Every structure is written in structure tokens, then in C-alpha cells.
Amino acid sequence: MSKQLSPKDPHSKASLRKILGFPVKTLPVYRAALTHPSFRNENYRITKGLEDFDRLEFLGDSILNEIICQKLFEKFPEADEGMLSKLRSILVSQKILSRIAQAMKLQHILLISKNLRQNFKDFLKAKLLTDALEALFAAIYFDHGHTKVEAFILKHFKKYFDPKLLFRLDPNPKSTLQEMTLKKWQKLPEYTHTFSDKGVKTTVSAGGKRKASALHKIKRESEVLAARALIRRLRKEFKKERSRGRRRTSKS
């Protein structure tokens, strides 16, 4: 089914235990999760018989979403469906998943084709590591069950449940701001730009006098920074409005 393991094999039980933090019982499913289809196509004879990587990734993605949704539901009891959906999309984004995968050093043990290895950088690297991490979740599920994979996921996502950090990591703050302004005022945010030797200053406005500005050498990045700054301001404002509403309700 596979080549003989050597003492230095990164997919050995000892190696995987160091990465996962617990013993591995069923080795083949982990080897499948860490063997990308491109490598299998390139090395068919030594990977024949392994579980399908894409199927593991599919299951791992579903497991991840279920666990993250449940945790968000418990941790943010005042968040509505829209906010919960937004938080989930940030948490399961490629940006965060690839960060977790790199922190676990999956890039050193993921088997990929020679061609992909030569181009293993930036977006491609993040995509491959994200897919492998989701496949790994499925492997843990098959090897140890739901309780263990839930504990594993929550351990690695723990710091990202901080709402302040989450909003800073929002991969698309311009889209988030648009959703907020459409829901609140039925209008899109407006962006204006001022160009200088220092770069592009973007000012974004919404809901009348609510504004935020940011400066960056790249126009798109200045828009992202301005949108993120206005989101922070609006969230504080909306939070105060909800608090005042609850106080009025309790008095009546």
C-alpha cells in the first residue's frame, strides 16, 4: 500500500504525535490526509490504497464548520444570524486556517508534487495548507472520534475567538462594511481619495457624518484600512444603541 517507513519518516506515529500532541492509532488515514493528490498522481505505486484526500478534506471542512458554529453560538449569545455568519466566515477563512497549519509546521510534512513544491508560496501555499489541515481534522475524527477532534480544533482556534482580533483579521472589511451600511441605512459606503507624495488617503463615510480615514501607498490597501477603521467605530456605536435600548425596555 505504501513505502516502508523509516525512523525519520515525517508521517511516522512518533513524528505525528509531536505535531498533534496525542498518540496516533490508525496511521494510514493521517498519511492520506497529508498526501496531496498531485503527489499521488506523481507517485501512484507508493500511494496506491490510501484514502482519498479530497473526501477527507470535504468531511474535515464540515466538521470544522459544525464545531466553530456551535462555539460561536455559545460564546456570542447576543450576536444575530448575520454577525454569527460573518464571524464564522472569518474563522474558517483560508487566512486563519493557513496560519494554524503553518504554526503546526504542516508545510514540512505535506507531500506534494515536485511542480507544486517549486511554486509553494503565497496563495498556492495557503490553499494547499488549508486543504491539508481540513483533511487532517477528518483523520483525527476517524482515529479518535468527535470529542478529540473538537478539542483539537478549539485548542488551535482559541486565540482567534477574541472578537477584536477577529475583526482585524477580516479578509474583506470592505464587504463587511457594505453589509453593515445596507442593513442599517440601505445605502452603500462612499469612498473618496486624496493623492500625495506620501500615498493615497482614503476617507470612507456612511450614515451621515460617520467617517474614517487611512493612508497607504497603495489605493486598495488604504481603502481596506479605512473600511476597517469605520467598522470599529460603527460597532461601538451600535453596541451603545443596543445597551440604551435594553435599558429603556427594562424601565418600561
C-alpha positions as CSV (number, residue, x, y, z in Angstrom):
1,M,0.0,0.0,0.0
2,S,2.8,2.4,0.8
3,K,6.5,2.6,1.0
4,Q,8.3,1.4,4.1
5,L,8.5,3.9,6.9
6,S,12.0,5.0,8.0
7,P,12.9,6.3,11.5
8,K,12.9,9.8,10.0
9,D,9.6,9.5,8.1
10,P,7.6,12.6,8.9
11,H,4.4,10.5,8.7
12,S,5.5,8.0,11.3
13,K,3.5,7.7,14.5
14,A,6.3,9.3,16.6
15,S,6.5,12.3,14.2
16,L,2.8,12.8,14.1
17,R,2.5,12.6,17.8
18,K,4.8,15.5,18.2
19,I,2.7,17.6,15.9
20,L,-0.7,16.5,17.2
21,G,0.0,16.2,20.9
22,F,-1.6,12.8,21.2
23,P,-0.9,9.2,20.1
24,V,-1.8,8.0,16.6
25,K,-3.6,4.7,16.3
26,T,-4.6,4.4,12.7
27,L,-1.6,5.7,10.6
28,P,-2.9,5.3,7.0
29,V,-5.7,7.9,7.4
30,Y,-3.2,10.5,8.5
31,R,-0.8,9.7,5.7
32,A,-3.7,10.1,3.3
33,A,-4.6,13.5,4.8
34,L,-1.0,14.7,4.3
35,T,-0.5,13.3,0.8
36,H,-1.9,15.8,-1.7
37,P,-3.5,14.4,-4.9
38,S,-0.7,15.9,-7.0
39,F,1.9,13.8,-5.2
40,R,-0.3,10.7,-5.5
41,N,-0.6,11.2,-9.3
42,E,3.2,11.6,-9.5
43,N,3.9,8.5,-7.2
44,Y,0.9,6.2,-7.9
45,R,2.7,3.0,-7.0
46,I,3.7,4.0,-3.5
47,T,0.4,5.8,-2.6
48,K,-2.0,3.2,-4.0
49,G,-4.6,2.2,-1.5
50,L,-4.6,5.4,0.6
51,E,-7.9,7.0,1.5
52,D,-8.9,9.8,-0.9
53,F,-7.5,13.2,0.1
54,D,-10.4,15.2,-1.4
55,R,-13.0,13.1,0.5
56,L,-11.2,13.7,3.8
57,E,-11.0,17.4,3.1
58,F,-14.7,17.5,2.4
59,L,-15.5,15.8,5.7
60,G,-13.0,17.9,7.6
61,D,-14.5,21.1,6.3
62,S,-17.9,20.0,7.5
63,I,-16.6,19.0,11.0
64,L,-14.8,22.3,11.3
65,N,-17.9,24.4,10.4
66,E,-20.1,22.5,12.9
67,I,-17.7,22.9,15.8
68,I,-17.0,26.6,15.0
69,C,-20.7,27.4,14.6
70,Q,-21.5,25.7,18.0
71,K,-18.7,27.6,19.8
72,L,-19.8,30.9,18.3
73,F,-23.4,30.3,19.3
74,E,-22.3,29.7,22.9
75,K,-19.7,32.5,23.1
76,F,-21.7,35.3,21.5
77,P,-25.3,35.0,22.8
78,E,-26.2,38.5,21.7
79,A,-25.0,38.1,18.1
80,D,-27.7,37.8,15.4
81,E,-27.6,35.4,12.5
82,G,-25.7,37.9,10.3
83,M,-23.0,38.5,12.8
84,L,-22.6,34.8,13.6
85,S,-22.2,34.1,9.8
86,K,-19.6,36.8,9.5
87,L,-17.6,35.6,12.4
88,R,-17.7,32.0,11.1
89,S,-16.6,33.1,7.6
90,I,-13.6,34.8,9.2
91,L,-12.7,31.9,11.4
92,V,-12.8,29.3,8.7
93,S,-11.1,31.5,6.1
94,Q,-8.0,30.5,4.3
95,K,-6.1,33.3,6.1
96,I,-6.7,31.7,9.6
97,L,-6.5,28.1,8.6
98,S,-3.2,28.5,6.8
99,R,-1.8,30.4,9.8
100,I,-2.7,27.5,12.0
101,A,-1.3,25.0,9.6
102,Q,2.0,26.8,9.4
103,A,2.2,27.1,13.1
104,M,1.8,23.3,13.2
105,K,4.5,23.1,10.6
106,L,2.4,21.1,8.2
107,Q,4.4,22.7,5.3
108,H,7.3,20.4,6.3
109,I,5.3,17.2,6.1
110,L,2.8,17.7,3.4
111,L,3.6,15.6,0.4
112,I,3.0,17.5,-2.9
113,S,4.3,17.1,-6.5
114,K,7.7,18.5,-7.5
115,N,6.0,21.1,-9.7
116,L,3.8,22.4,-6.8
117,R,6.7,22.3,-4.4
118,Q,8.7,24.7,-6.7
119,N,5.8,27.1,-6.6
120,F,4.9,26.6,-3.0
121,K,4.4,30.2,-2.0
122,D,1.8,32.9,-1.3
123,F,-1.7,32.0,-2.4
124,L,-0.9,28.4,-3.5
125,K,0.9,27.6,-0.3
126,A,-2.0,28.9,1.8
127,K,-4.6,27.0,-0.3
128,L,-2.6,23.7,0.0
129,L,-2.1,24.0,3.7
130,T,-5.7,24.9,4.3
131,D,-6.9,21.8,2.4
132,A,-4.4,19.6,4.3
133,L,-5.5,20.9,7.7
134,E,-9.2,20.2,6.9
135,A,-8.2,16.7,5.7
136,L,-6.3,16.3,9.0
137,F,-9.4,17.1,11.0
138,A,-11.2,14.2,9.3
139,A,-8.2,11.9,10.0
140,I,-8.4,12.8,13.7
141,Y,-12.2,12.2,13.7
142,F,-11.7,8.7,12.2
143,D,-8.9,7.8,14.5
144,H,-10.2,9.2,17.8
145,G,-13.8,10.4,17.3
146,H,-15.7,13.7,17.6
147,T,-14.7,14.6,21.1
148,K,-11.0,14.5,20.3
149,V,-11.2,16.5,17.0
150,E,-13.4,19.1,18.7
151,A,-10.8,19.5,21.5
152,F,-8.0,19.7,18.9
153,I,-9.8,22.4,16.8
154,L,-10.8,24.5,19.8
155,K,-7.3,24.4,21.1
156,H,-5.8,25.8,17.9
157,F,-8.6,28.3,17.3
158,K,-8.7,29.5,20.9
159,K,-7.0,32.9,20.5
160,Y,-9.0,33.7,17.4
161,F,-12.3,33.8,19.3
162,D,-11.3,37.2,20.6
163,P,-13.7,39.5,18.6
164,K,-11.2,42.3,18.4
165,L,-8.6,40.0,16.8
166,L,-11.3,38.5,14.5
167,F,-12.3,41.8,13.1
168,R,-8.7,42.8,12.4
169,L,-8.3,39.5,10.5
170,D,-11.4,40.0,8.4
171,P,-10.2,39.1,4.9
172,N,-12.7,41.5,3.3
173,P,-13.6,44.5,5.5
174,K,-15.0,46.5,2.6
175,S,-17.6,43.8,2.1
176,T,-18.3,43.7,5.8
177,L,-18.8,47.5,5.9
178,Q,-21.1,47.3,2.9
179,E,-23.3,44.7,4.6
180,M,-23.4,46.9,7.7
181,T,-24.4,50.1,5.9
182,L,-27.0,48.4,3.7
183,K,-28.6,46.8,6.7
184,K,-28.6,49.9,8.8
185,W,-29.3,52.7,6.3
186,Q,-30.0,50.9,3.0
187,K,-27.0,52.8,1.5
188,L,-23.6,51.9,0.3
189,P,-20.5,53.4,2.0
190,E,-18.8,56.2,-0.1
191,Y,-15.1,56.3,-0.7
192,T,-13.1,59.5,-1.6
193,H,-9.4,59.7,-2.3
194,T,-6.7,62.3,-1.9
195,F,-3.3,61.6,-3.6
196,S,0.0,62.9,-2.4
197,D,3.7,62.0,-2.3
198,K,3.0,60.0,0.9
199,G,0.5,57.8,-0.8
200,V,-3.3,57.7,-1.1
201,K,-5.5,58.9,1.7
202,T,-8.9,57.3,1.6
203,T,-11.9,58.6,3.5
204,V,-15.0,56.4,3.8
205,S,-18.3,57.7,5.0
206,A,-21.6,56.1,6.0
207,G,-24.8,57.1,7.8
208,G,-24.3,60.8,7.6
209,K,-21.3,62.2,9.4
210,R,-19.7,58.8,10.3
211,K,-16.3,58.8,8.7
212,A,-12.9,57.2,8.9
213,S,-9.6,57.8,7.0
214,A,-6.4,55.9,6.3
215,L,-3.2,56.5,4.4
216,H,-1.3,53.9,2.4
217,K,1.0,53.9,-0.7
218,I,-1.5,51.5,-2.4
219,K,-5.0,52.7,-3.1
220,R,-6.7,49.4,-2.4
221,E,-4.9,49.0,0.9
222,S,-5.8,52.5,2.0
223,E,-9.5,51.6,1.3
224,V,-9.2,48.4,3.3
225,L,-7.7,50.2,6.3
226,A,-10.3,53.0,6.2
227,A,-13.1,50.5,6.0
228,R,-11.7,48.5,8.9
229,A,-11.4,51.8,11.0
230,L,-15.1,52.7,10.2
231,I,-16.2,49.2,11.1
232,R,-14.7,49.6,14.5
233,R,-16.4,52.9,15.0
234,L,-19.8,51.6,13.9
235,R,-19.6,48.5,16.1
236,K,-19.0,50.7,19.1
237,E,-21.9,52.9,18.2
238,F,-24.3,50.0,17.5
239,K,-23.3,48.4,20.8
240,K,-24.2,51.6,22.7
241,E,-27.5,51.8,20.9
242,R,-28.3,48.2,21.9
243,S,-27.4,48.9,25.5
244,R,-29.7,52.0,25.6
245,G,-32.5,50.0,24.0
246,R,-32.2,47.3,26.7
247,R,-32.2,49.9,29.5
248,R,-35.4,51.6,28.1
249,T,-37.0,48.2,27.8
250,S,-36.2,47.2,31.3
251,K,-37.7,50.5,32.6
252,S,-41.0,50.2,30.8
